[in-house]
């Protein structure tokens, strides 16, 4: 039996996901394929490298560092998330990724990126983070529009995968898996609202297909939620979502709030653990 895991993004709401995947590792909930979007990819890769607690640890340690993320980083580098800090200093020095464990893991890990020329989602297999292109795809997956530089890889231009496929349930249904777990970062009653079409066109008028994707994002997002709700009711997939609303900013710097979001992921997962195991056995 093969198990797929879908990880929604959501910037610092992804601490919920971090709590879930740490619990999976502790409880030996094995998955074979992961598709992560934005923060779901950036945080979810720690499942493949088997580094329990790393996401919470480095966020609490460096969230107050102006070179990590925020207005200072945006004004200094043009990226709200400092690329040099996040993808060089952090993963290689300050709190390193276990590259050997990552590469030896049998888990197929995909990051979702959005191609600006086509406006479509692409799903990049990241089997090693020693490869320059793969690190760039990981970077692109979390490069939020309007506050990030466009990432260029092999002549193509990319931004945040959440723009085109925020919750890649349809893609996972196409994969060779028998069971699917979906981790959402919004409560049950959430629905996305339309974005500002004028702002989308103002920023990205050179990429008309991408503008169309941004304009339709709320429709695609809500359609994915509807599909997930349907499949969940039919017991074809298993869904973990926040059981309560914790007000957390996309670039949250309050360590207590960060801890609360992580703890909610842990507690929700523990509360559903027996139901999850029953689903996986069925």
C-alpha positions, 0 to 999 in steps of 0.5 A: 500500500502506498500513501500520498501526503498533500501539504497546503501552503500558507506562509507561517500558518505552515507551522501547523503542518510542521506540528503534523509532520513531526507527529507523523515522524514520531508515531512512524506514520509512513508516506511514500509521496509528498506534494508540498506547496509553498510553505508546505514544501519548505517545511514538508521537506523536513519529513523526508530528511527526518528532522523532527522539531527543525521547523519550529526550532529555526523559526523561533530562533531567527524570526526576530532576525531582520535578515530572515524575513519581513520589511527590512529584507524586502527593502534590502533584497526585493524579497520578503524572505531573504534568499541568502539567509534562507537558502544558504546560511540557514540550511547549510550553517545555522540549522542545516538540512541533513542532506544524507538523510534526505537523499537516502529517504525513499519518499518521493517529494514534489514541490509545486511551482507556477510557470509565469509564461503558461500560468500553469502549475508544475510539479518538480521532483526534488530527490536531492537538494545538492542540485542547483536547479532543485534548490531553485524550484524549492525557492520558487515554490515559496516565492510569494507574488508581489513581494518576491523576485521571479525565479529563473530556471532553465529559461523558465520563470517561476513563482509560488506554486500556491498561485496555480494549485494551492491544494494539489489534491487532483495531482495526487489522485493521478499518482500511484498511491492507494491512500491520501492524507491532506493537511490544510492550514485553514479551518473547515469553514474557510473559503477564499475570496477574489483578489484585486484584478487591477493589482494583478495586471499592474504587477504582471502585465507581461505575463497574461496567463499568470494574471489570469491564474491569479484572477481565478485562484479563488475559484480553483482553491474553493473547487479544490476544497469542495472536492476534498470535502466530497472525498473526505465524506466518502472516506476516500481521503483523510484530512487534517485541518486546524480545529480552531482559528489562531490569528497568525500573520503571514510573516508572524514574529510573535514566538508564542503565536508560532508555538501555538500554531505548531502545538495545534498541529501536534494536538490535532494530529494526536487527537486524530491518530487512531482514526488516521491509523484506521483509515490507513489500515482499511 
